[in-house]
Amino acid sequence: MTTAVAQPRLVFRMIGTWWRIDLSSPEAVADSTKKIATGVLGRADERATERARLREEFTRAATAAVEADAQLLMIQTELGPEQPMSATLTVFEDEGMRMSPAIGTGADAVLTVFEKSLPLMDPDGAGTAVRRRCMDSDVVRVHRIEETVEIEDGERFTQRRLIAQYWYPVPGSKRLLTAVFTTPLGDIAHTLLSYFDAIVAASAFQDA
């Protein structure tokens, strides 16, 4: 008889106000997005339209997370009291990575093989690849900025969204977990990358 071994889970110590969206079912997603919208905007009738828009935004993020088979989806709304902040964290296993049995399960060996594969996997992002630290080991960070032209009140503007991906070697395995931070504050990418690095530095794997 084979006993399944529980895999360690990645745990974060967050800065500011973060909300977790339950991805277990469509009903759970709907309940989570409703609670977040109410928590952020209150229950006043005059803000009903804003709440509906916020729920739609969060539902889109949750749908994308479910499609990626994500383990975790969190939304940040504040850095502190009266300090609004917009960021999203999604965590999922990178199923596209299959390591050779010959490399062993050491974190550095797994990351080294991954780094060598990056130019083929992500030619544009490979040039931004750097190592950073979590509590357990090194991780690899890649980032990019996506630009879109949007219209608000009849005015066109360019929205720059920062996407930072961190690949974590799962202890004792050849697996990689990916943590993806996104924010619409791409105009201050350097500052936000330092902020995300700090969150990653305080993260660690724990036994399930």
RONUTOR-246447 format. One record per residue: residue in three letters; x, y, z of N, C-alpha, C in turn. Coordinates in steps of 0.001 Angstrom, whole numbers, padded with zeros to 6 digits, always signed. Each point is the difference from the previous one (the first is absolute). Example, Ala and Ser with C-alpha at 12.3 -4.5 7.8 and 13.67 -1.06 7.14 Angstrom:
<ronus>
ala+013190-005690+007800-000890+001190+000000+000900+001200+000000 ser-000350+001050-000720+000820+001190+000060-000770+001090+000730 
</ronus>
This chain:
<ronus>
met+000848-001195+000000-000848+001195+000000+000880+001240+000000 thr-000280+000919-000909+000783+001225-000110-000703+001136+000728 thr+000745+000696+000849-000562+001134+000732+000414+001298-000673 ala-000972+000839-000324+000302+001281-000631+000713+000910+000996 val+001061+000648-000481+000757+000915+000845-000499+001420-000228 ala-000391+000657+001080-000485+001374-000121+001136+000917-000439 gln-000272+000826-001002+001013+000909-000517+000048+001269+000849 pro+001194+000564+000184+000085+001249+000761-000732+001120-000733 arg-000512+000949+000758-000703+001124-000618+000771+001283+000251 leu-000107+000915-000935+000712+001266+000074-000831+000991+000805 val+000621+000594+001015-000702+000905+000914+000643+001386-000077 phe-000846+001028-000045+000469+001382-000095-000346+000783+001261 arg+000881+000909+000367-000279+000995+001042-000204+001318-000726 met-001258+000411-000107-000337+001110-000871+000150+001352+000691 ile+000257+001007-000821+000100+001383+000446-001268+000711-000437 gly-000697+000665+000932-001214+000716-000362-001228-000894+000029 thr-001040+000443-000705-001284-000708-000019-000118-000840-001264 trp-000061-001311+000196-000175-000949-001102-001261-000823+000254 trp-000704-000314-001066-001217-000802+000065+000211-001277-000805 arg-000379-001119+000582+000125-001278-000712-001321-000349-000675 ile+000077-000397-001269-001179-000451-000727-000025-001522+000010 asp-001085-000550+000495-000180-001452+000062-000301-000510-001407 leu+000884-000844-000530-000128-000489-001369-000652-001375-000085 ser-000544-000498+001094-000469-001385+000043-001248-000260-000840 ser-000793+001042-000286-001209-000169-000801-000460+001374-000479 pro-000846+000056-001048-000536+001293-000443-000749+000727+001113 glu-000699-000767+000835-000733+000621+001105+000958+000618+001015 ala+001105-000696+000258+000991+000523+000940+000648+001266-000545 val+000271+000014-001307+000562+001199-000629-000966+001171+000140 ala-001273-000246-000301-001001+001062+000084-000106+000543+001418 asp+000022-000895+000983-000085+000426+001395+001224+000820+000393 ser+001181-000437-000430+001230+000716+000337+000021+001396-000617 thr-000349+000087-001291+000057+001299-000667-001016+000974+000589 lys-001147-000521+000421-001000+000857+000634+000518+000548+001323 lys+000622-000868+000801+000540+000437+001291+001105+001031-000176 ile+000865-000212-000999+001097+000942-000216-000540+001355-000444 ala-000915-000003-000970-000554+001261-000492-000683+000774+001117 thr-000723-000707+000857-000657+000656+001131+001027+000490+001008 gly+001032-000790+000241+001034+000402+000940+000762+001221-000454 val+000188+000125-001304+000759+001131-000542-000862+001249-000128 leu-001238-000161-000471-000836+001151-000348-001174+000232+000935 gly-000232-000904+000954-001121+000179+000906-001314-000440-000627 arg-001097+000246+000721-001314-000475-000433-000917+001111-000510 ala+000488+001228-000085-000854+001120-000401-000585-000232-001395 asp-001290+000324-000164-000680-000223-001274+000666+000754-001142 glu+000504+001212+000277+000579+000811-001067+001304-000579-000566 arg+000529-001009+000664+001240-000620-000483-000255-001385-000611 ala-001257-000291-000248-000361-001316-000543+000661-000256-001353 thr+000033+001027-000862+000611-000168-001321+001489-000272+000126 glu+000667+000714+000903+001431-000227+000221+000255-001414+000518 arg-000862-000447+000919+000162-001365+000526-000156-001029-001107 ala-000977+000221-000876-000230-000940-001099+001217-000059-000927 arg+000583+001162-000293+001192+000030-000863+001168-000724+000661 leu+000146+000217+001306+001096-000646+000717-000185-001511+000009 arg-001243-000452+000206-000266-001436-000015+000304-000596-001374 glu-000348+000721-001053+000299-000482-001350+001503-000139-000206 glu+000750+000995+000472+001458-000036-000134+000584-001197+000747 phe-000460-000208+001229+000511-001113+000798-000429-001346-000581 thr-001204-000052-000554-000483-001245-000601+000836-000374-001216 arg+000389+001000-000798+000878-000276-001147+001337-000571+000468 ala+000550+000593+001064+001267-000505+000541-000161-001429+000509 ala-001127-000276+000656-000242-001343+000530-000177-001011-001127 thr-000691+000388-001058-000194-000899-001139+001336-000383-000620 ala+000878+000993-000174+001330-000278-000548+000794-000909+000933 ala-000138+000219+001306+000719-000828+000974-000487-001442-000034 val-001306-000188-000095-000560-001356-000065+000474-000707-001267 glu+000012+000723-001117+000446-000596-001264+001464-000424+000064 ala+000798+000710+000817+001417-000348+000171+000205-001027+001105 asp-001104-000502+000567+000057-000963+001104+000777+000578+001183 ala-000268+001256+000310+000725+000696+001063-000331-000573+001369 gln+000984+000047+000884-000179-000429+001383-000429+001153+000898 leu+000316+001228-000424-000240+001161+000855-000223+001226-000862 leu-000984+000823+000371-000226+001300-000628-000295+001009+001096 met+000814+001060+000048-000192+001043+001000+000028+001368-000673 ile-000818+000911+000524-000121+001353-000533+000399+000989+001086 gln+000901+000925-000316+000359+001038+000963-000756+001283-000315 thr-000548+000621+001043-000741+001248-000168+000600+001166+000776 glu+000849-000282+000991+000622+001066+000787+001410-000395+000426 leu+000895+000998+000037+001292-000181+000656-000137+000223+001494 gly-000902+000892+000357-000282+000340+001387-001249+000855+000025 pro-000441+000453+001172-001188+000845+000085+000117+001224-000907 glu-001017+000210-000823-000044+001143-000912+001142-000014-001015 gln+000562-001183-000266+001063-000134-001006-000408-001060-001016 pro-000801+000382-001015-000480-000982-000966+001141-000646-000783 met-000203-001252-000347+000994-000752-000762-000733-001031-000843 ser+000468-000206-001220-000626-000977-000884+001042-001012-000457 ala-000152-001243+000450+000911-001075-000401-000723-001334+000134 thr+000451-000961-000768-000565-001346+000017+001123-001019+000105 leu-000224-001042+000782+000944-001107+000114-000713-001294-000371 thr+000576-000731-000945-000509-001310-000390+001124-001017+000132 val-000296-001161+000591+001009-001049+000176-000507-001281-000664 phe+000844-000604-000822-000371-001262-000634+001256-000809-000290 glu-000183-001291-000225+001131-000852-000352+000273+000113-001489 asp+001284+000136-000347+000381+000095-001405+000056-001406-000594 glu-001127-000419-000567-000098-001359-000546+000860-000182-001247 gly+000425+001116-000622+000792-000101-001215+001435-000411+000243 met+000447+000040+001251+001382-000344+000310+000096-001453+000441 arg+000804-000764-000714+000252-001393+000361+001509-000200+000065 met+000530-000190+001200+001438-000097+000195+000501-001424-000233 ser+001213-000107-000508+000635-001306-000186+000280-000643+001351 pro-000210-001311+000124+000319-000683+001266+001450+000174+000413 ala+000877+000287-000961+001432+000073+000295+000383+001218+000830 ile-000852+001020+000062+000429+001237+000663-000198-000034+001511 gly-000713-000979+000524-000239-000029+001432-001069+001001+000404 thr-000128+000210+001310-001059+000876+000509+000545+001229+000713 gly+001286+000268-000103+000562+001194+000621-000549+001258-000649 ala-000331+001011+000815-000619+001222-000512+000872+000682-001046 asp+001300+000096+000260+000875+000695-000940+000073-000732-001334 ala+000066-001327+000048+000058-000780-001241-001272+000169-000816 val-001151-000021+000680-001283+000165-000693-000075+001378-000647 leu+000400+001045+000732-000060+001355-000544+000994+000195-001144 thr+001165-000610+000099+000991+000131-001067-000523-000571-001312 val-000620-001179+000066-000597-000593-001197-001113+000897-000525 phe-000810+000534+000901-001089+000888-000408+000546+001243-000699 glu+001029+000617+000570+000582+001207-000599+000518-000270-001411 lys+000583-001174-000213+000509-000347-001330-001129-000154-001014 ser-001187-000364+000482-001132-000203-000909-000766+001294-000288 leu+000233+001042+000791-000779+001229-000136+000072+000638-001389 pro+001182+000086-000629+000042+000622-001325-000909-000670-001021 leu-000253-001296+000156-000919-000694-000895-001448+000198+000427 met-000238-000017+001307-001359+000131+000526-000526+001424-000121 asp+000852+000967+000313-000414+001401+000068+001151+000884-000481 pro+000208+000080-001320+001141+000749-000531+000043+001457+000459 asp-001157+000650+000073-000025+001402+000418+000279+000143+001491 gly-000587-000866+000791+000165+000110+001446+001340-000473+000505 ala+000668-000867-000764+001262-000579+000474+001036+001066+000322 gly-000036+001102-000743+000967+001069+000236-000192+000722+001316 thr-001156-000182+000637-000264+000654+001291+000211-000948+001175 ala+000364-001246-000277+000076-001019+001056+001087+000327+001019 val-000379-000038+001263+000939+000190+001108-000377-000981+001103 arg+000945-000288+000854-000304-000816+001177-000341+000905+001175 arg-000979-000427+000752-000374+000657+001241-000111-001086+001067 arg-000345+000375+001214-000054-000960+001100-001397-000114+000568 cys-000379-001223+000397-001104-000199+000927+000620-000558+001274 met-000799-000406+000965+000550-000493+001265+000743-001321-000168 asp-000349-000752-001042+000555-001344-000168+001182-000076-000954 ser+000006+000831-001028+000975-000169-001076-000022+001214-000914 asp+000801-000076-001056-000123+000972-001079-001291-000250-000769 val-000464+001045-000675-001075-000107-000982+000479+000761-001239 val-000668-000210-001114+000319+000745-001219-001152+000945-000309 arg+000350+001285-000222-001028+000997-000341+000173+000463-001445 val-001115+000074-000699-000059+000563-001348-001119+001029-000001 his+000188+001118-000695-001092+000975-000028-000168+000589-001399 arg-001170+000572-000215-000275+000712-001245-001045+001076+000276 ile-000111+000943-000926-001021+001041+000091-000876-000082-001244 glu-001299-000136+000211-000952-000039-001101-000697+001350-000107 glu-000039+000561-001199-000627+001301-000221-001296-000162-000786 thr-001046+000678+000469-001273+000035-000707-000496+001434-000024 val-000686+000365-001064-000586+001337-000108-001452-000079+000447 glu-000354+000826+000981-001355-000006+000540-000596+001399-000091 ile-001314+000063+000120-000713+001275-000083-000818+000190+001268 glu+000168+001154+000633-000758+000332+001199-000452+001446-000093 asp-001313+000230+000132-000581+001344-000128+000392+000647-001320 gly+000043-000808-001059+000312+000522-001320+001469+000222-000278 glu+000860-000260+000974+001436+000212-000158+000721-001338-000163 arg+000911-000051-000974+000807-001191-000205+001245+000051+000887 phe+000345-001127+000585+001223-000071+000783+000587-001406-000120 thr+001297-000093+000261+000692-001284-000072+000104-000612+001382 gln-000539-001198+000144+000074-000741+001260+001182-000952-000066 arg+000910+000122+000951+001170-000877+000051-000147-000954+001181 arg-000125-001257-000301-000193-001023+001032+001288-000792+000193 leu+000454-000046+001251+001190-000771+000341-000401-001427+000355 ile+000696-000965-000576-000207-001413+000312+001338-000577+000434 ala+000066-000459+001235+001236-000579+000548-000264-001449+000372 gln+000774-000902-000572-000156-001439+000251+001198-000511+000791 tyr-000293-000763+001036+001040-000602+000842-000152-001515-000048 trp+001063-000680-000373-000016-001464-000022+000701-000534+001244 tyr-000746-000773+000777+000493-000594+001243+000281-001486-000207 pro+001174-000493+000379+000210-001450+000023-000693-000593+001230 val-000838-000988-000210-000693-000637+001120+000989-000909+000730 pro+000158+000163+001321+000996-000787+000736-000146-001504-000223 gly+001145-000656-000230+000014-001451-000132-000626-000539-001262 ser-000128+000840-001030-000632-000451-001239+000657+000694-001191 lys-000452-000374-001185+000435+000664-001226-001075+000950-000515 arg-000973+000295+000832-001133+000827-000401+000285+001475+000236 leu-000728+000832-000758+000080+001447+000173-001395+000557+000239 leu-000110+000892+000966-001216+000794+000168+000268+001395-000539 thr-001016+000591-000607+000119+001348-000543-000917+000941+000765 ala+000577+001088+000503-000773+001068+000630+000037+001197-000941 val-001173+000472-000405-000086+001099-000957-000650+001203+000678 phe+000742+001094+000075-000524+001262+000505-000306+000900-001190 thr-001166+000635+000004-000335+000970-001035-000507+001273+000657 thr+000257+001131-000643-000472+001289+000497-000115+000966-001172 pro-000990+000902+000024-000113+001004-001054+000993+001150+000177 leu+000838-000065+001014+000935+001087+000306+001351-000225-000681 gly-000055-000322-001280+001217-000298-000735+000915+001185-000218 asp-000496+001215+000213+000848+001187-000146+001050+000082+001101 ile-000206-000705+001092+000987-000021+001085+000445-001450+000221 ala+000368-000636-001102+000314-001432+000031+001135-000322+000963 his+001050+000829+000032+001146-000302+000866-000433-000069+001464 thr-000829+000964+000413-000485+000022+001383-000853-001223+000300 leu-000879-000355-000936-000891-001139+000227+000759-001320-000015 leu+001032-000114-000821+000793-001229+000010+000686-000184+001351 ser+000496+001091+000567+000611-000091+001333-001037-000415+001038 tyr-001211+000518-000143-001089-000347+000916-000350-001486-000115 phe-000154-000496-001224-000315-001416-000185+001151-000884+000476 asp+001242+000443-000243+001157-000755+000500-000070-000164+001518 ala-000432+001062+000697-000079-000052+001464-001048-001014+000454 ile-001126-000068-000716-001023-000992+000333+000540-001411-000221 val+000676-000193-001116+000567-001315-000309+001055-000391+001029 ala+000817+000969+000422+001067-000289+000966-000545-000547+001310 ala-001235+000380+000346-000606-000456+001255-000857-001245-000181 ser-000084-000531-001214-000832-001180-000257+000793-001277+000233 ala-000724-001083+000273+000666-001276+000290-000971-001148-000224 phe+000555-001181-000208-000816-001207-000094-000250-000565+001393 gln-001216-000483+000203-000358-000679+001241-000627-001347-000343 asp+000161-000958+000908-000633-001297-000210-001506+000156-000020 ala-000635-000672-000943-001461+000108-000121-000686-000656+001186 
</ronus>
